[in-house]
């Protein structure tokens, strides 16, 4: 029962955000931030993903 009560505040916040934040508000916020900010953010995220994949699959030099 204590573990259920521990997650109650987090569930309440998620439920609150679900009811009171709509997708229109999220899109309006994105457009207010500006297109260039979004483009730079996407480029940074893609670069980090490529870097992580190269590190995971051994992108370094190997002596055979």
Secondary structure as GFF3:
##gff-version 3
##sequence-region A 1 64
A	DSSP	alpha_helix	2	6	.	.	.	ID=ss1
A	DSSP	alpha_helix	8	20	.	.	.	ID=ss2
A	DSSP	alpha_helix	23	33	.	.	.	ID=ss3
A	DSSP	alpha_helix	35	56	.	.	.	ID=ss4
###
